[in-house]
Amino acid sequence: MKKFKSLAAMLLAVAMTATLLAGCGGPSVEIQQPSNPPAPASDAPDAPASDAPEAPKGLEFAPGTELRMATGYNSAKTGLFFDAETAGDGVTLADGKTYHTGELKPTWVAVQDELGMVFKDQYQGQSASKEFDYWKERLNEVDMVSGTATKLTENGEAGSLVNIAEYLDQMPNFKAYLEANPIVRMSITGNTDTGAIYFSPYFDGVDDIERMPLMRTDWVEKLLNGEGEFAASASNNTAAPVYQPYMPTSGKVDIDVVKADGSGVESVTKDYDAAGNIIDKMNAAGSMSGVDAVNMLRTYIDEAYNGYYGTDGANLFVGQNAAWDADELVALLRCVVANPQTLNGTDTVQGLFSREDNNNQRRVDMFRFAGTLFGVRGLESRQDYLYVDADNQMRDARQDKETYEAMERMNAMVKEGLVSKAFIDGSEESSKTYLENDMGFMHYDYNQTQTLMNATKLQEGEKYMAAMVPVARWYDGTNDDGVYMRFTESWRSVKTDGWGISKAGVGDNQDKLNACLALIDFAYSDKGQILMSYGPDAFIKSGETFNFNGKEMPVIADATREELWDKAGGNYTNYARWYLGSTLSFLKSQAFEFQCTHDVGREGAGYISNAIGLGTIKHPELGMASNPWYTIVPTVLPTTKVENDTIAGYTDLADRFNQQKDGENLLLNIMVNGYTEAGIQDAASAADTVTNTWSGKQYLALKQGAWERDMAYYETLK
């Protein structure tokens, strides 16, 4: 399986490299005629067509069957129907039609026309969790409802939602997808005795990297490139050192990197005997000028890598052949923060920041990044903080002392002023403010949406792009001392939200039930996947495709491209959700998003994709890996209703490690303030408190039992 996955990833890298000209606002893509070009845009009215195609056998329903939809994606703007803010007095889109408040968005008009059902808006415009809670006691008023995978499964087991698995034989497209992807089936199975499925899964892309490090690469080049010593007319002093070395201080570490030209793999050596550890050397020198810090880092790069990077020292961080690690990043951050005069012409610059510093849902990206920096699993899990270890046992990062040691290292960075003041204060400032004012250096986020800043916020010569995943020591079970390698846990699989069918809502009405099932099945057909990703045919160039991930995919229309920038600043996801009504659930292809990624965004993502394809970045697998450590955790585990009720009583675990917008998170608190919680004074006591005081031991035992049932169920799917 690993050989196959590596080949598939390499093909993806080649495909992405070959289609780099497909970006919005850039040169045109290479076009070829498909064997079956998309049908021309329909001129049908916004009502279901009378000649709608037959539903799958056994799922026939009366034309015009009404479905009451409490479905969308987290806000009033991202529902099936236009809200007042988006539609205003009427919004005319690239299909030439004008849409008003309360009317269906184009994607769902097309679904009506295609399937012959009618949608009624019941969506409250809330997060999936809050939306389901709103309807939980009145499910008779809706036919389909949004919810988190966990809540939908729990309430399905309680008898409130339809078991979709009972109808798979009548859902050929959905069934085929699950048969081809057994880990997906595992991720949505709510009961391994019955094989019950209570929601349709949502994929925002699949089997691909999700978040990645992003940095002002032009700043790195200003500091580290060129012959001779770095010089500046003014700089600040670095702070008194607090952060201590994570990587070795002696010996050698060999790292596989992609060659600078991307053509293959070669090995580079971090020679600590020759150069020492950069943090160890900086700490010994104490506070120093920003100029001296840069020159110390330049010398270290030359000595540690035996001249490998030459006069392009920035490539240690920003090149295709980058090999940076946490210690080297901290050294770079010290240089950045101490040289604002060179970088932005002021006396202040911020190092690490989060997209929205007053939003806990975005702030948690900082501890996700810490996991990548310091080799800690479970901080970017598909479910809670769970991961599978090399012995195939379920583990919880909240109960591992290594998690808190990583937070201690982040706290040391905070104390040195290497993390933004706004993140520490939880203020209203955000990356938008930092980037447009040349105030922020780096954060960890989604590539497409954030690198759009290059077109909207940055000036000529400024560059914000993805940097290579860092080298860290990962304990994957192959070596007692760990393995120095690149690994990302940020891997796309089943998302944590989905849509369920209300049992009380559809009741004994077979038409309603069949219409709901037919909608799900259609969304997993080839035509449905295109519609749910791109919107209707009117937004696509008829007959034109490009190769994406080995498959011919549509090219967006010129009018769509212009409109995306005009109405959503180039942000594909916002445009699709706000205006088209696509990308709200089901299976989203990344092909549309890739076409709308800024040139700079494609450059950095291309480096990373190539590294994944060539095997120098490892990741979780969407299958039962030969080494269980590489198996991705299912988005849902088949815990019973009794077990779910028991877990719901473990409020310390839920409340203290909340990842929602207005929540509180202990990991972030430790990162910012150190240990302030009563009874917790170090990493070991933090892990022990979670295990023995906050019901972590009991929680993990229940999850382990569910995992064992899941594995047994997996064997039946082979």
Secondary structure, 3 states (H helix, E strand, C coil): CHHHHHHHHHHHHHHHHHCHHHCCCCCCCCCECCCCCCCCCCCCCCCCCCCCCCCCCCCCCCCCEEEEEECECCCHHHECECCHHHHCCCEECCCCCEECCCCECHHHHHHHHHHCEEEEECCCCCCHHHHHHHHHHHHHHCCEEEEEHHHHHHHHHCCCECCHHHHHHHCHHHHHHHHHCHHHHHHHEEECCCCEECCEECEECCCCECEEEEEEHHHHHHHHECCCCCCCCCCCECCCCCCCCCCCCCCEEEEEEECCCCCCEEEEEEEHHHHCCHHHHHHHHCCCEHHHHHHHHHHHHHHHCCCCCCCECCHHHHCCCCCCEHHHHHHHHHHHHCCHHHHCCCCCCEEECCCECCCHHHHCHHHHHHHHHHCCCCCCCCCCCEEECCCCCEEEHHHCHHHHHHHHHHHHHHHCCCECHHHHHCCCCEHHHHHHCCCEEEEEEEHHHHHCHHHHCCCCCCCEEECCCCEEEECCCCCCCCEEEEECCCECCCCCEEEEEEHHHHCCCHHHHHHHHHHHHHHCCHHHHHHHHHCCHHHEEEEEEEEECCEEEEEECHHHHHHHHHHHCCCHHHHHHHHHCCCCCCEECCHHHHHCCCHHHHHHHHHHHHHHHCCCEECCECCCCCCHHHECCCCCCCCCHHHHHHHHCCHHHHHHECCCCCCCEHHHHHHHHCCCCCCCCCHHHHHHHHHHCCCHHHHHHHHHHHHHHHHHHHHHHC
